[in-house]
């Protein structure tokens, strides 16, 4: 699997290593831990479909760094998943709008810290541009 870097962040790779209880991407200079996100089966199915497109599945910085094993076990093409870098100038909602407007996102995973009305507007905005936005609780992890 080839590592890809974009202006948004780093793509995921199957290469990772473990130290004690945390797993880390070997391509992440800061070595942020990964953990399974609380994604429903319907979300994972949609992400698998969207990841086959020649566009990115983007995960906002407010969400945990995606876990390769969780995504790949649901047939999600991890080379098309990118964890966005933190912005010191834009809100998470602004980042989502920029990602949608770029035309480079097939799906976006964002935190549910955005108010419900804005979430609904972002979802509608995304659908009109052939994208989908999922809002998750970033502190909740997937239990198997």
N, C-alpha and C positions, 0 to 999 in steps of 0.2 A: 504494500500500500504506500502510495506516495504522499508526502507531507505537502500541504499547500498553505500559503500564507496570503491573506488579503488585507485590504485597508481596514477591515472590520475586526480582525482577530486571527486566530489560528484554527485551522481545520482539525478535526479529530483524526486520530490514527489508532491502529490496533496496537501500536507499540506503547506499552506502559509498564511501570514497575511498582512494586509495593514496598512500603516501609511501615512496619507495625500494622496498624489498623487502617491506614490510608493508602489508596492507589493514586498514582500520579502519572500524568502524561509526560513522557520523556522529552517531548518537544516544547513543553511549556517551561520557559526559563524560570518563572516564579514557582513552578511546581505546585499549582493549586490542586487540592484533593478533588477527586471525582466521587459522585454518589448518585445512585438511581433516583430519578425524579418521580414524583407522584403523578404519573400519566395514566389515564384510563386506557383500556384496551381499544376503545374507539379512536382515541387520540393517537395511540401507537400505530394503529392500522392506517390512519390518514397520513401520519408522518412517513410511513413506509412507502405509500403511494407518492407523496410529494417529493421524497428524497430521490426518486427515480428520474425526476425532471432535471434539466440542465440548469437549475437554479439552486440557491442555498436554502437550507433549513437553518434559520438563525435563532440563537438563544441569547437573550439579553443578559447583560452582566449581573443583574439582580437575581438571576436564577443560578442554581448550582452548576458547576462545570459538568457537562453531560458525561455519563458513564458508557464507555464503549460496549461493555457486555450487555447492558440493558438494551441499548439501541440495536446492536447487531443481532441479538436474539429475536428481535421482532422484524428482521429483514430491512432495517433502515440503513441506507448507504451512508456510512459514517464519514466518508470522504466529502460528502456534501453538507455536513453539519459544521457550523462554525459558532463558537462562543464569542460574542462581541466584547470588545474592550470597554472598560468603564469610561464614561464621558464626564468631564468636569464642567461642561458647558451646557449640556442638553439633558432634559428629563427623560425618563424611560419612554414616555409617550412620544416625545419628539423623535427619539431614536427609532421607534416603531414606524412612525410616519416616514422618516427618511429611508428606512429599509424598504417599505412598501413602494415609495416613489422611485427608488432606484431601479425597480423592475428585476432585481437580482434575487428576491426572496420568493420561494414557493410556500414557505411556512415560517412563522415566528412563534417562539415560545417565550412568554414574558411573565413577570410576577403579577400576582393578583393585588398588589399594593396600589394599583391604579383604580380610581373610583369606578363604580359599576356603569355609570352613564358614559364615561369616556371609553370604557372597555367595549360597550355596545357600538359606539361610533367607530372605534378602531376596527372592530370586526367587520362592520358594514363597508368601511373604506377599503379594507383588505380584499373582501370578496369581490368588490367591483373591479379590482385590479388583479384578479386571478391568484390571490394569496389567501392564506388563512392564518388567524392569530389564536393561539391557545394561551389562556391565563391560568397559572398554577400557583399553589402555595409553595414558595421557595424553601421554606423550613421543613416541609413535610417530605419524607422520603418514601420510596416504593418498598413495600414489604412483600416478600414472596412466600 
